[in-house]
Amino acid sequence: MRFEDFNRVCASLPHTTHVVQWGGSQVWKVGGKVFAIGSGGEDLAISFKCSEIAFDILKEQPGLRPAPYLASRGMKWIQRQTAEAMDDDALADYLAESHRLVAAGLTKKVRAELGL
């Protein structure tokens, strides 16, 4: 997945915002909370939140790893480094699920304000 594709997928999800931070990373948020991070140059690494079960399965797959910094703090985040174990269509599905998980964790007030 290229940066353009990553940004297109994330922008298609409801009520998202985009910022560039942390040394040039493409950071996508819903309700002010991060749900996806794209970093790197030619070799785009994409980090996303996932369920505990998905985390336990994905962290063992080639081309995937617990997301640096986030997973070391107990958060269930995976980083896809290559398409070896996860193609772009599956990654798009995980990005949508990450968005859903993060949106579900927002306060009722914020969800109502966003129409989620």
Secondary structure, DSSP 8 states (H G I E B T S, - for coil): --HHHHHHHHHTSTTEEEEEETTTEEEEEETTEEEEEEE-SSS-EEEEE--HHHHHHHTTSTTEEE-TTTGGGT--EEEE-SSSSS-HHHHHHHHHHHHHHHHHTS-HHHHHHHT-
